[in-house]
Amino acid sequence: MISIKPNATEIIEIQILEQNQARAGVWFLNWKVTVKPLPKRGKNNNESFKGPGIYAISFDDHLIYVGSYLGSRGHSADFSGDVVRDRWWTHIGAITARGSKVHIAKTSLKILGAELGASHVMINGFLNATDKIRLHKDGGDLATLRRLRFAAQRSDDFFSKNTNHEDILKRFDFVYVRIESFPIDENGQSLMKKIESSEIKLIERLAPICNAKHVIRGMAPVKTHINDIAKLIKKELNAALKKST
């Protein structure tokens, strides 16, 4: 197993769209989040972002999300793909609620509206969408309820007229622990199951604030520093792989 820890600015770019291009007419859905080409991703080499493993996202140095990646071929673990292109850019758009491809569920808007009130800057923006059908239609980047709550709690950072996208990106880091080759007696299917099982156990144990599935109801997020994340992931993956030997 190897791990990398790129800052979001090393791997992702944001272009600010004109207001008439903001998704659904919501003024803050105007960040076009794109992936930097492999040669421009800082110190990490071209192999760093492919293959199966578990990743985490931190904001201000603390864990907010855990996810898994299996490669790009689907339905089993393999050593292809690009986790930044296939996963990470969507997380930035949804967790900040600024991405130009973000869509939200009607139920999420209803729940948040009741919690925050119509005058909250994020709720107000959604309620005043000029194309409500498009706001709720799949745009390729679903902002779940917990991600929207995270963004709403940081409205001064994310929705201020003075918000600087580069300053926000700097506050996000990714940790990726990936498996370099099939362990002995493992194949694509068995490795996939162990990675997904490890992901679920980490989410259940840590309750990251931006995860939607597998979080134990009512459990508060466990404060976890970015410097400890790779060790926790490796420990869980190693435990899962040893069970098969």
C-alpha positions in Angstrom: 0.0 0.0 0.0 1.1 3.5 -0.7 -0.5 6.8 0.3 -0.5 10.4 -1.0 -1.7 13.6 0.5 -2.3 16.3 -2.2 -3.8 19.6 -1.4 -6.8 20.4 -3.5 -5.0 23.2 -5.3 -2.5 20.7 -6.7 -5.1 18.6 -8.5 -8.2 20.8 -9.0 -9.0 24.1 -10.7 -12.0 26.4 -10.5 -13.2 28.8 -13.1 -15.7 31.4 -12.1 -18.6 31.5 -14.5 -20.6 34.6 -15.5 -23.8 34.9 -13.5 -26.0 34.0 -16.5 -24.2 30.7 -16.6 -24.8 29.8 -13.0 -26.7 26.6 -12.7 -30.5 27.0 -12.5 -30.1 30.7 -12.0 -28.7 30.2 -8.4 -26.0 32.9 -8.1 -23.5 30.8 -6.1 -23.7 27.7 -8.4 -21.1 29.3 -10.6 -17.8 27.4 -9.8 -16.8 25.3 -12.8 -14.7 22.7 -11.0 -12.2 20.9 -13.3 -9.4 18.4 -12.9 -5.8 19.4 -13.5 -4.0 17.3 -16.2 -1.7 14.6 -14.7 1.6 16.3 -15.5 0.5 19.4 -13.6 -0.5 17.7 -10.3 2.5 18.7 -8.3 4.9 16.2 -6.9 2.6 13.1 -7.4 3.4 10.9 -10.4 1.0 9.6 -13.0 0.4 6.4 -11.1 -0.6 8.0 -7.9 -4.3 8.4 -8.7 -5.2 5.1 -10.3 -6.1 1.7 -8.8 -8.2 0.6 -5.9 -8.1 2.1 -2.4 -9.7 4.3 0.2 -9.5 8.1 0.3 -10.5 10.8 2.7 -11.0 14.5 2.5 -10.1 17.0 5.2 -11.1 20.6 5.6 -8.9 22.8 7.8 -6.9 19.7 8.6 -9.7 17.6 10.0 -11.6 14.7 8.4 -14.9 15.4 6.7 -15.4 12.5 4.3 -14.3 8.9 3.6 -14.8 7.2 0.3 -13.6 4.3 -1.8 -12.3 3.9 -5.3 -12.1 0.6 -7.3 -10.7 1.8 -10.6 -12.7 2.8 -13.7 -13.8 -0.5 -15.2 -16.6 -1.1 -12.7 -18.0 -4.0 -10.6 -14.6 -5.1 -9.3 -11.3 -3.7 -8.2 -8.7 -3.1 -10.8 -5.7 -0.9 -11.4 -7.1 1.6 -13.9 -8.7 5.0 -13.6 -8.1 8.4 -12.1 -9.7 9.0 -8.7 -9.5 12.8 -9.2 -11.4 12.7 -12.5 -13.9 10.1 -11.4 -14.5 11.3 -7.8 -12.7 14.2 -6.2 -13.8 17.1 -8.3 -17.5 16.3 -7.5 -16.8 16.4 -3.8 -15.4 19.9 -4.0 -18.4 21.2 -5.9 -20.9 19.5 -3.6 -19.3 20.1 -0.2 -19.0 23.8 -0.9 -22.4 23.9 -2.6 -20.7 26.1 -5.2 -20.2 23.7 -8.2 -21.9 24.5 -11.5 -23.0 20.9 -11.9 -24.6 20.6 -8.4 -28.1 19.4 -8.0 -30.1 18.9 -4.9 -33.1 16.8 -3.8 -36.4 18.5 -3.1 -36.5 16.8 0.3 -33.1 18.2 1.2 -34.2 21.7 0.4 -37.4 21.3 2.4 -35.6 19.9 5.5 -32.9 22.6 5.3 -35.5 25.3 4.8 -37.2 24.3 8.0 -33.9 24.2 9.9 -32.3 27.4 8.6 -35.2 29.6 7.4 -35.8 31.2 4.1 -33.5 34.1 4.8 -30.4 32.0 5.1 -28.1 32.9 2.1 -28.0 29.3 0.8 -31.7 28.6 1.2 -32.6 32.0 -0.3 -30.5 31.2 -3.3 -32.1 27.9 -3.9 -35.6 29.2 -3.4 -35.0 32.0 -5.9 -33.6 29.6 -8.6 -34.9 30.7 -12.0 -35.0 27.1 -13.2 -36.2 24.9 -10.3 -36.6 21.9 -12.6 -32.9 22.1 -13.5 -31.9 22.7 -9.8 -33.3 19.2 -8.9 -32.4 17.5 -12.2 -29.2 15.3 -12.2 -26.3 17.6 -13.1 -23.6 15.1 -12.3 -22.8 16.4 -8.8 -25.4 15.6 -6.1 -25.1 17.7 -2.9 -26.6 15.5 -0.2 -28.3 16.8 2.9 -25.2 16.4 5.1 -23.0 18.2 2.6 -25.4 21.0 2.3 -25.5 21.3 6.0 -21.7 21.5 6.1 -21.8 24.3 3.5 -24.6 26.2 5.3 -22.6 26.1 8.5 -19.8 27.8 6.7 -21.8 30.4 4.8 -19.5 33.2 5.7 -16.7 31.3 4.1 -18.5 29.8 1.1 -21.2 32.3 0.1 -19.7 35.7 0.8 -19.4 38.1 -2.1 -15.7 38.3 -1.1 -15.2 34.5 -1.2 -11.9 33.6 -2.9 -12.1 30.2 -4.5 -8.3 29.6 -4.3 -8.4 30.4 -0.6 -11.2 27.9 -0.1 -9.4 25.2 -2.2 -6.3 25.5 0.0 -8.3 24.4 3.0 -9.1 21.0 1.4 -6.7 18.1 1.5 -7.1 14.6 0.2 -5.5 11.4 1.5 -5.4 8.4 -0.8 -4.3 5.0 0.4 -4.2 2.6 -2.6 -3.2 -1.0 -3.2 -0.5 -1.4 -5.8 -1.2 -5.0 -6.9 -3.4 -7.9 -6.0 -2.5 -9.4 -2.6 -2.0 -13.1 -2.6 -5.2 -15.1 -3.0 -7.2 -12.0 -3.9 -9.0 -11.1 -7.2 -11.0 -8.2 -8.3 -14.2 -9.3 -6.7 -12.7 -10.3 -3.3 -10.6 -7.1 -3.1 -13.6 -5.0 -3.9 -15.5 -6.5 -1.1 -12.7 -5.9 1.4 -12.2 -2.3 0.3 -15.9 -1.6 0.6 -16.2 -3.3 4.0 -13.2 -1.3 5.3 -14.8 1.9 4.0 -18.0 1.2 5.8 -16.2 0.4 9.1 -14.3 3.6 8.9 -17.5 5.6 8.3 -19.3 3.9 11.1 -16.4 4.5 13.5 -15.6 8.1 12.5 -19.0 9.5 11.3 -17.5 12.0 8.9 -19.7 15.1 8.7 -20.1 14.9 4.9 -20.8 11.2 4.5 -24.4 10.4 3.7 -24.4 6.5 4.0 -23.4 4.2 6.8 -23.2 7.0 9.5 -24.7 5.8 12.7 -27.8 7.9 13.4 -27.2 10.5 16.0 -23.5 9.9 16.2 -21.3 13.1 16.2 -18.3 13.2 13.9 -15.1 12.0 15.6 -12.5 14.8 15.4 -9.7 13.3 13.3 -6.6 15.2 12.2 -5.4 14.7 8.7 -2.0 13.4 10.0 -3.8 10.4 11.5 -6.0 9.5 8.5 -3.6 7.4 6.4 -2.6 5.3 9.4 -6.3 4.6 10.2 -7.1 3.6 6.6 -4.1 1.4 6.3 -4.9 -0.3 9.6 -8.4 -1.1 8.5 -7.4 -2.4 5.1 -4.6 -4.5 6.5 -7.1 -6.1 9.0 -9.5 -6.9 6.2 -6.8 -8.4 4.0 -5.4 -10.6 6.8 -8.7 -12.2 7.3 -8.4 -13.9 3.9 -5.0 -15.4 4.7 
